[in-house]
């Protein structure tokens, strides 16, 4: 069952420094048509705690909350269950299982046992990530990550919004493995990706937008403009 009711939406990435800023961001955008969920990360959860962050959002909206640990899934396999327990207040978690297939399998199983929606990412948006671009990660690693996840019944995937050609390769690979996958993309606007680049090519896709919304003078207007591009 899809977590987000909309086939395509904008997900504000709430990488702000205080609960007050979080409240203003959510209040400004939660009524905008096309907002599908909110993504929270360590900048809020480490200093203020998951419970307080979730409470702040829940006072204003019932939209899904996605926790992105930036980056989870990079520890030993046995930590998966502990991570899912710690994230139980979120509606979904994002993992980038760069620690290898045993960790990926264990963490996906932990999420499934905890009945937590899991979203799996393979390639990140920044430069010098894969070996071909000067990074540490094998060039075929993202494909292997996506293939394992799809084989385990995962239906939700992060693909890089500022690398549309690569993202469509990953989307095709995943679609050959499972029916009706759901895609999410960061790397948009301030990192160079355009919303329409993938919105026009994928049936179920959600644009994760951070600074271009929460640093805007009018957050509601910015969210509305991005939602129109879907």
N, C-alpha and C positions, 0 to 999 in steps of 0.2 A: 504493500500500500504506500502510495506516495506521501511523503511528509509534508510537502508544500502543495497546496491546492492548485496553484497556478502552474501551467505548463512552462511558462517563462516568467521570470521575475528579476528584480534587483534585490540583492541582499547587502544591506549596509554592513561593512566591517567596522566594528566598534573599537578601534584601536586608539581610544582616548584615555586620558590620565586620571580621571576621577569619576565617581558615581554621579556627580552633578552634571558633568559633560555628557555622560551616557544618557541620563534622563532627558536632557535637552535634545540630544540626537534622536532618541526614540520618539519623543513627543512630537518632534517636528516632522517625522517621516512615516509614522505607523499608519496614518490614515491615507497615505498616498496610494492611489491605485497602481498596482504593479510591484509593491513591496511584498516580498515573499517570506522573509525570515530575517533574523539578525545573527551575525557571527561575532562571537566574543573570543578573546585570547588572553595570553598571560599578563598583558599590561594591566588589565583590570582584575583578573582572577587571583594573581599572586598577592597583591597588596590588600585587596578587599574581600577575597573569598568568593567561591562559586555561589554560595547561598545569597549573599548580599547583592551580587551582580544580577542573578536571576530574579530576585525580588524586585529590584529596581525596574527591570524590563516588564515583569508581570503586572506591576501596578498600572501599566500603560497599554499593554497589548497581550493578546494570546498567541501571537505569531510564533512559529518555532524558533528555538534558540540552538545554534550550532556552536559547539566548542572546538576551537582550533588551537591546540597546544603549541604549535609552531616550533618544532614538529614532533608529533607523537608517533610511536611505532618504531623508535630507534633504540630501544632497550632490549633486554633479554626476554625470551618468550614468556617467562613466568610472571612478568610484571603486567601483562595484559589485563588480567582479572582485577588487579588492584587499581589500575587506571580507570577501567569502566565503572568500578564502584565509586571512585572519587568524582566521576563525571555524571553520576546518576540523575542530577537535576537538569541536565541539558537534554534536549530532544535528539541530538545527534552529535557525533564526534568525527573529526577529520584525522586520519592518520596518513603519514608518508613513511611506509615501512622500509626504510633504507638500511636497516640492520640485517636484512636477509629474509629468505623465504620461511624459515622456522618461526621467526618473530611475526611475520605477516600472518601466517596460518593461525598461530596461537592467539594473536590479538583479535583477529576476525572472529574466531570461535568464542573468545571471551565476550565480545560485543553481542554476538548472537545469543549466547547463554543469558546475558544480562538484559536481552531484548532492547538493546540500544541501537538505534540506526547508525550505521557506520558508513562513512564516505572516504574512499581510498584515492589518494593522489600518487602520481608517479614522477612526473617532471615538474620542477619548480619554474618560476618565471624569470629569475635573475640570470645574468650572464655567468659563464664559467661554471655551469652546473654539471653538464655531461663532459666526458673526456674529450669528445670531438671539439668542444669549445674551451678546453683548458681546465676542465673540472676534475673531480675525483670519481664521479659516478659513471659506471660502464654505460655505453651508448644504448645498449639493449635492455638495461635494467627497468626503465619505466614500462616497457612492453611486458616484461616478465611479471612485474608487480600487478599490472592490470589484468593479465591473463589468470593469475592465481586468484585474485579477488573475484573475477567473474565466475571462475570454476567453482567457487565456494558460495555462490548465490548472491554476492554483493551486486547491487543495482545502481549505486550512486558513486560517481567518480569526479575527481578534480582534474581538470586539464588546463594548461596555461593559456590565458586569454590573449597574451601578447605574442604567441607563437601559433597562429591559426592553422598553418599548414601542418605542423606537427600534431596539433590537437585533432585535426580531422583524421589523420592517420590513426591516432589512438582511438578515436570514436568509431572508426570503421572496424578496427580490431575487436573492440568491445562488443559492437553490434553483431559481429559474427559469432560471439560466444553466448550472448543472452538477448532476450527480447526487452524492448522498451527501457533501455538504460536512461538514467538521469545524470546530466552533466552540470558541473559548477566551474566557473572560471574566475580566478583573480588575475592580476596583471593588466587590468584595464585602466584607461584614461591616463593617470599619472605615470604608469609603467609602459605606456605606448599602445596598448591594445584598444581596439574599437569595439563597442558593444555589437554593432551590426555585423561585424566580421563573422561571428559564430551564431548569432541569433537567427540569421537568415538560413543557416545550414543545418541546424539541429532542431529536432522536434521538442525536446524537453531540455531546457538549458537555463541556468541561473547565473546572472552577472554579479560577482562579488566586487563591490566598489567601496573603497575606504576613504582616502584623503580627499578625493574629489567631491565627496558629500560632507564629511564632518569638518573639513576646513573651509567649506563654502560660506559666504556671508549669509546666504539664504539656503539653509539645508533642505527645506521642503521643496523649493523651486528646483534646486539641483537634482533632487531625487525624481521629481516629476519629469524633468528633461531627459534623464537617463532612461526612465521607464518608457518614454515615448519611442525610444530607439529599438525596443525589443521586437 
